[in-house]
Amino acid sequence: SKNYLIKTNSENKKHINNVIKRLEASRKLYEEDFPPSKPITNVSVVRICATQKEFSMYGNTSAGVAGYFNPRSEELVLYFDRNSGPDMTLAVMTHEGFHQYCHFLFNRSEAHRWFDEGHGDYYGAFKLVGSSLKPNSDMKGGLARVPIIKAMFKEGTIKPISEHIRYSHSQWQNQGPSNVSCYAQSFSLIFFLREGTRGRVSKRYWEKEYSEIIPNYIQHLSEGYTEAYANLVKETEEELKLLKESDADYNLIKNKEDIIAAPWNFLPQRTKDDIWAKAMGESWGKIDESEFEKKWLGFVEKDL
């Protein structure tokens, strides 16, 4: 594969070829919607287990997990489901592939879950037409989000937009009422924003400034992390120089060298919070959130 290193013990060549074809189409889509500021040279590894049992043993995952991206190993892990066929694997692959792409795009930094998981589900629903992925209304089978968000609308369990988009990872994951409600709400939100930007949302709901929410969020998130890492490295390099001049303990020197090599592992939480807050202020803070919520909910009820 041009952009991916694939590790697998599966002997189903047809499935593997389908994976490669969709992987490359997915990467093309990610780069079109989120052009990297510089070429991504990181190796994107995809491990495909031949069976669910091997998948569970490898990642020590619980039942119901269809695939995942591990930011520590930077590896995307999947398996072929004999019951549902390759469709689920391919949808999950595009979802998790987005996480892997953003991991490198943002220099191993984290975004809010509404953005990360919402886009994962949005892209996971895309259909492969030739060598390109085209937007689709929803994923299939047990991965479908539209029926869930529709039910949440009727039951009045959709979280206020101002809360949902600002949740921490744990708050987002546990917002309820079910363990997939968070995914459904973020999916519908990204679907609205992305399809609106593509000109496929009625003018009854869409305002021109909504097209700037995601680009502004991305820009300030990326700039914030880049600046924070540069400052941390510069500060640490100065400290390291003094330590070496004073013939300091090896462990102290090694710690500073580790920070310089991987600053994303050492950025203080308060700095991350400040970056997140600025990114939200420069994107969502530029619009009337109450008006947006009314229009988005109208879209969910009538058009989604």
C-alpha positions in Angstrom: 0.0 0.0 0.0 1.3 3.4 -0.9 0.7 5.1 2.4 0.3 2.2 4.8 2.3 -0.8 6.1 -0.1 -3.7 6.5 0.5 -6.6 8.9 -1.9 -9.5 8.7 -2.2 -13.3 9.1 -5.3 -13.4 6.9 -5.0 -15.4 3.7 -8.1 -13.9 2.2 -6.5 -11.9 -0.6 -9.8 -10.4 -1.8 -10.5 -8.9 1.6 -6.9 -7.6 1.9 -7.1 -6.0 -1.5 -10.4 -4.3 -0.5 -8.7 -3.0 2.6 -5.8 -1.5 0.6 -8.2 0.0 -1.9 -10.3 1.7 0.8 -7.3 2.7 2.9 -5.8 4.6 0.0 -9.2 6.2 -0.8 -9.6 7.2 2.8 -6.1 8.8 3.0 -6.9 10.8 -0.1 -10.2 12.0 1.5 -8.5 12.9 4.8 -5.8 14.9 2.9 -8.4 16.7 0.8 -10.4 17.8 3.9 -7.4 18.4 6.1 -4.4 19.2 4.0 -1.2 18.7 6.1 1.0 21.8 6.5 4.0 19.6 5.6 4.3 16.0 4.2 3.4 13.3 6.7 6.4 11.0 6.7 5.3 8.8 9.7 4.7 5.2 8.9 1.0 4.3 9.3 0.7 0.7 10.4 -2.5 -1.3 10.0 -2.7 -4.7 11.7 -5.5 -7.0 10.4 -6.3 -10.1 12.4 -7.8 -13.0 10.6 -10.4 -13.7 13.4 -12.1 -11.9 16.3 -10.5 -14.2 18.8 -7.0 -13.3 17.6 -8.0 -9.6 17.6 -9.2 -9.8 21.2 -6.1 -11.7 22.3 -3.8 -9.2 20.7 -5.4 -6.1 22.1 -7.0 -7.6 25.2 -10.3 -6.0 24.0 -13.8 -6.6 25.3 -16.7 -7.9 23.3 -18.2 -5.3 21.0 -14.9 -3.6 20.0 -14.7 -3.7 16.2 -11.3 -2.0 15.8 -9.2 0.6 17.4 -6.3 3.0 16.9 -3.6 2.8 19.7 -1.8 6.1 20.0 1.0 4.5 22.0 2.0 2.0 19.3 0.5 4.3 16.6 -1.1 1.2 15.1 -4.6 0.7 13.7 -5.9 -2.8 14.6 -8.8 -4.6 12.9 -10.2 -8.0 12.2 -12.5 -9.6 9.6 -16.0 -10.4 11.0 -17.3 -13.7 9.6 -20.9 -12.9 10.5 -21.2 -9.3 9.1 -18.7 -9.7 6.3 -16.1 -7.2 5.3 -18.4 -4.1 5.3 -18.1 -3.5 9.0 -14.3 -3.9 8.9 -14.0 -1.4 6.1 -16.3 1.2 7.8 -14.4 0.8 11.1 -11.1 1.0 9.3 -12.0 4.4 7.7 -13.2 5.6 11.1 -10.1 4.5 13.0 -7.9 5.6 10.1 -9.0 9.1 10.7 -7.8 8.9 14.3 -4.5 7.7 13.0 -4.2 10.4 10.4 -5.1 13.2 13.0 -2.6 11.7 15.4 0.2 12.5 12.9 -1.5 15.6 11.4 -1.6 17.3 14.9 1.8 16.0 15.9 0.4 13.5 18.3 -1.9 15.9 19.9 -5.6 15.5 20.9 -8.7 17.2 19.7 -12.1 17.2 21.3 -14.2 14.1 20.9 -17.0 15.8 19.0 -14.5 16.5 16.3 -12.5 13.3 16.4 -15.3 10.7 16.8 -17.8 12.7 14.8 -15.5 12.8 11.7 -14.6 9.1 12.2 -18.2 8.1 11.9 -18.9 10.5 9.1 -16.1 9.1 7.0 -16.9 5.6 8.1 -20.2 5.9 6.3 -18.7 6.9 3.0 -19.1 4.6 0.0 -16.3 3.6 -2.3 -17.0 4.5 -5.9 -14.1 3.6 -8.1 -11.0 4.8 -6.3 -12.7 7.6 -4.4 -15.0 7.7 -1.3 -18.3 9.5 -1.6 -20.5 10.9 1.2 -23.3 8.6 2.5 -26.1 9.2 4.9 -25.0 6.6 7.5 -23.1 3.5 8.3 -24.7 0.1 8.1 -26.2 -2.4 10.6 -25.1 -2.0 14.2 -22.9 1.0 13.4 -25.8 3.2 12.1 -26.0 6.5 14.0 -29.1 8.2 12.4 -31.7 6.0 14.1 -30.1 6.7 17.5 -30.0 10.5 17.1 -33.5 10.5 15.8 -34.7 8.5 18.9 -32.7 10.9 21.1 -34.5 13.9 19.5 -37.9 12.4 20.2 -37.0 11.5 23.8 -35.4 14.8 24.5 -32.0 13.3 25.5 -29.8 15.2 23.1 -27.2 17.2 25.2 -27.1 21.0 24.8 -24.6 21.8 22.0 -22.6 24.2 24.3 -21.9 21.3 26.7 -21.4 18.5 24.1 -18.7 20.3 22.2 -16.7 21.3 25.3 -16.8 18.0 27.1 -13.6 16.4 28.3 -12.9 12.9 26.9 -14.5 11.2 29.9 -17.5 13.5 30.0 -18.1 12.9 26.3 -17.9 9.2 26.7 -20.3 9.0 29.6 -22.8 11.6 28.6 -25.5 9.0 27.9 -28.2 7.9 27.8 -26.5 5.0 26.1 -22.9 4.2 25.4 -23.3 5.1 21.7 -25.3 8.3 22.2 -22.2 10.4 22.2 -21.2 9.0 18.9 -24.6 9.6 17.4 -24.7 13.2 18.5 -21.2 14.0 17.3 -21.9 12.2 14.0 -25.0 14.3 13.3 -23.1 17.4 14.2 -20.2 16.7 11.8 -22.6 15.5 9.1 -24.4 18.8 9.3 -21.2 20.9 9.2 -19.5 18.9 6.5 -22.5 18.4 4.2 -23.5 22.1 4.8 -20.0 23.2 3.7 -20.4 21.0 0.6 -23.6 22.8 -0.2 -25.9 19.9 0.6 -27.9 21.3 3.5 -31.0 23.4 3.0 -30.7 27.2 3.4 -33.4 26.9 6.0 -30.8 25.6 8.4 -27.5 26.7 7.0 -25.6 29.9 7.5 -22.5 30.8 5.6 -20.4 31.3 8.7 -20.9 27.7 9.8 -18.4 26.7 7.1 -15.6 28.4 9.1 -16.2 26.5 12.3 -14.1 23.4 11.5 -11.3 25.2 9.6 -10.9 27.8 12.4 -10.9 25.0 15.0 -8.2 23.1 13.2 -6.0 26.1 12.6 -5.9 27.3 16.1 -5.6 23.8 17.6 -2.7 23.1 15.3 -1.0 26.5 15.9 -1.5 26.2 19.6 0.2 22.8 19.9 3.0 23.8 17.6 3.8 26.9 19.6 3.5 25.0 22.9 5.9 22.2 21.8 8.4 24.8 20.4 8.4 26.7 23.7 8.7 23.5 25.7 11.6 22.3 23.6 13.4 25.7 23.7 13.1 25.9 27.5 14.2 22.3 28.0 17.2 22.8 25.7 18.4 25.7 27.8 18.0 23.6 31.0 19.8 20.7 29.4 22.8 22.9 28.4 23.1 24.0 32.0 22.8 20.5 33.3 25.6 19.3 31.0 27.8 22.2 32.0 27.4 21.3 35.6 28.1 17.6 35.1 24.6 16.7 36.4 23.2 13.3 37.1 22.6 11.1 34.1 18.9 10.6 34.9 18.3 14.4 35.0 20.0 14.8 31.6 18.1 11.8 30.1 14.8 13.3 31.3 15.5 16.5 29.5 16.5 14.6 26.3 13.3 12.7 26.5 11.2 15.9 26.6 13.1 17.3 23.6 12.6 14.1 21.6 8.8 13.8 22.4 7.4 17.0 23.9 3.8 15.8 23.3 4.3 13.4 26.2 5.2 16.1 28.6 3.0 19.0 27.8 1.2 20.2 31.1 -2.6 19.6 31.2 -3.2 23.3 31.9 -1.4 24.1 28.6 -3.6 21.7 26.7 -6.7 23.1 28.3 -5.7 26.6 27.2 -5.1 25.4 23.6 -8.5 23.8 23.6 -10.2 26.8 25.0 -8.6 29.2 22.4 -9.5 26.8 19.5 -13.1 26.7 20.7 -13.2 30.5 21.1 -11.8 31.1 17.6 -14.3 28.7 16.0 -17.6 28.2 17.9 -17.1 31.5 19.6 -17.5 33.3 16.3 -21.1 32.2 15.9 -24.4 32.3 17.8 -24.5 28.9 19.4 -28.1 29.1 20.4 -29.2 29.9 16.8 -26.9 27.1 15.5 -28.5 24.6 17.9 -32.0 25.4 16.7 -31.0 25.0 13.1 -29.0 21.8 13.6 -31.9 20.3 15.6 -34.3 21.2 12.9 -32.1 19.5 10.4 -31.9 16.4 12.7 -35.7 16.2 12.9 -36.6 16.9 9.3 -33.7 16.2 6.9 -31.2 13.9 8.5 
